[in-house]
Each structure stands twice: as structure tokens, then as C-alpha cells.
Amino acid sequence: NVSITEPNIDMKPDAVIYASRSNDYFADAVPVARQFAVPLLVVSTDVKSQLVKYRDQADIHYYSNTSLHTIDFMKDIEAFWAQHQEWQIASFSEWHQQSKKGMSGTAIAIAESISYDTHNIEMIRNDDRAQKERNIPETAQAYAIHNITFANHNDTARRVFSLTTVGRDAYAMGAIEIALKLTKRKDH
């Protein structure tokens, strides 16, 4: 986590990416994006409540997750649910490293997209269990596992969606890809 409280920018950025686990500096990122007339990509679920307050002050784009694999995973779940709303959600779990506090933004976003109560999501923060049951490397400092199982009305068919991400590289590279797409959109 890198935070810049007083940005010293000598050249115009293509975009501003806010990825802090805290909303402490979000108010500082908004004027930077506005000053340079560039998109502000927000990838911190902790800031979601502040987006309404600042939406008219900058070109803000919120993503609950920036891993392109996870974005595709979420779209797959939404597409399945759109065609199978008579099915039930048999189970929904999200696993993260023990240091992660609270429910994952990805799990919340998925739950919202399928009208599922987040209180029913099993939240697992147990590194030893993740290593044993989900093959998470002992050296992993960060990981995310999202599992959701849908069952038809008489439980004779089940559809399972599962995604495991180890490390933070997928999120960083996804944020860069998204920022590039946003800036190209503005150029055309």
C-alpha cells in the first residue's frame, strides 16, 4: 500500500488510481484527477460510500475488483443467474488471508448482483485451512477464493463457480489495463 498525501506530479498523468485500503486520502485524489482532467479509477471498497459525495467533482470509475479474471468470473455468475433465477444458492463462501478485515468487496458485489443477503456468505479467514483445503502456498501473503454453488429446484443439478487468486499482481495489472481503456475511451 502506497499513499501519496501531497502528490508532486511534474507531468500530466493519464489517470489517477486510488487503491488504498482506507478512505483517508480519497478526498486528496479527487482534486488531482480534476486538475489534470483525467479519470479517477477507484479500486477501494472502503471508499464506495464516498463516491456519491464526489461524483460531480471528477470523472470517477469504481471497480469492486480490478483482476480481469475476477471481473470475467463476476460476469459469468451474473449471466448464469439471469438465465436461472428459479435456482437457489446452495452455498457462497469467500476466503482471504487472515489479515483481511471484513467481507470482500468482490463477494459483496456478487451478492448485490444476484440479490443475495451478504449475511449468508461464509467468510473464511484461516491461512492454515486455506493451505490444506485450497492449496494456497504457505508463502502467499495475499489470496482470494470465491465459491458460489447454485442448485436447481429439486437439487438434482448444481452449477459451481469458483475462482482462486494468489498474490496481488492480477489486481495491479488489471488496474493498469482498466486505466488504459478509460484513457483511450476519452481520446476517441
Backbone hydrogen bonds, N-H to C=O, Kabsch-Sander energy under -0.5 kcal/mol:
donor,donor_aa,acceptor,acceptor_aa,energy
5,T,3,S,-0.6
9,I,7,P,-0.6
10,D,8,N,-0.6
16,V,39,P,-2.6
18,Y,16,V,-0.5
18,Y,41,L,-3.1
19,A,17,I,-0.7
26,F,23,N,-0.9
27,A,23,N,-0.5
28,D,25,Y,-1.1
29,A,25,Y,-1.3
29,A,26,F,-0.6
30,V,26,F,-1.6
32,V,28,D,-0.8
33,A,29,A,-2.2
34,R,30,V,-2.4
35,Q,31,P,-3.1
36,F,32,V,-2.0
37,A,33,A,-0.6
37,A,34,R,-0.7
38,V,33,A,-2.1
40,L,59,D,-2.9
41,L,16,V,-3.1
41,L,39,P,-0.6
42,V,40,L,-0.7
42,V,61,H,-3.0
43,V,18,Y,-2.9
43,V,41,L,-0.6
45,T,43,V,-0.6
47,V,44,S,-1.5
48,K,45,T,-0.8
50,Q,47,V,-2.4
51,L,47,V,-0.7
51,L,48,K,-1.1
54,Y,50,Q,-1.3
55,R,51,L,-1.2
57,Q,54,Y,-2.2
58,A,54,Y,-0.7
60,I,58,A,-1.5
61,H,40,L,-2.8
63,Y,42,V,-2.5
68,L,170,A,-0.5
71,I,67,S,-2.5
72,D,68,L,-2.2
73,F,69,H,-2.2
74,M,70,T,-2.7
75,K,71,I,-2.1
76,D,72,D,-2.5
77,I,73,F,-2.0
78,E,74,M,-2.3
79,A,75,K,-2.6
80,F,76,D,-2.4
81,W,77,I,-2.8
82,A,78,E,-2.2
83,Q,79,A,-1.0
83,Q,80,F,-0.8
84,H,80,F,-0.9
84,H,81,W,-0.7
87,W,84,H,-2.0
88,Q,151,A,-3.1
90,A,88,Q,-0.8
90,A,149,T,-2.2
91,S,149,T,-1.5
93,S,147,N,-2.6
94,E,122,E,-2.6
95,W,145,I,-2.8
96,H,124,I,-2.0
97,Q,143,Y,-0.8
100,K,97,Q,-2.0
108,I,104,S,-2.2
109,A,105,G,-2.6
110,I,106,T,-2.6
111,A,107,A,-2.7
112,E,108,I,-2.6
113,S,109,A,-2.0
114,I,110,I,-1.2
114,I,111,A,-0.5
115,S,112,E,-1.0
116,Y,111,A,-2.9
120,N,117,D,-2.1
121,I,118,T,-1.6
122,E,92,F,-2.7
123,M,121,I,-0.6
124,I,94,E,-2.7
124,I,122,E,-0.6
125,R,123,M,-0.5
130,A,126,N,-2.4
131,Q,127,D,-2.3
132,K,128,D,-2.2
133,E,129,R,-3.4
134,R,129,R,-0.5
134,R,130,A,-1.6
135,N,131,Q,-0.6
136,I,130,A,-1.6
140,A,137,P,-1.7
144,A,165,T,-2.6
145,I,95,W,-2.2
146,H,163,L,-2.4
147,N,93,S,-2.6
148,I,161,F,-2.7
149,T,91,S,-2.8
150,F,159,R,-3.0
151,A,88,Q,-2.8
152,N,157,A,-2.3
155,D,152,N,-1.9
159,R,150,F,-2.5
161,F,148,I,-3.0
163,L,146,H,-2.1
165,T,144,A,-2.9
167,G,142,A,-3.0
171,Y,168,R,-0.6
172,A,168,R,-2.0
173,M,169,D,-2.9
174,G,170,A,-1.7
175,A,171,Y,-2.3
176,I,172,A,-1.9
177,E,173,M,-2.4
178,I,174,G,-2.8
179,A,175,A,-2.5
180,L,176,I,-2.5
181,K,177,E,-2.3
182,L,178,I,-2.6
183,T,179,A,-2.3
184,K,180,L,-2.2
185,R,181,K,-2.2
186,K,182,L,-1.5
187,D,183,T,-1.1
188,H,184,K,-0.9
188,H,185,R,-0.6
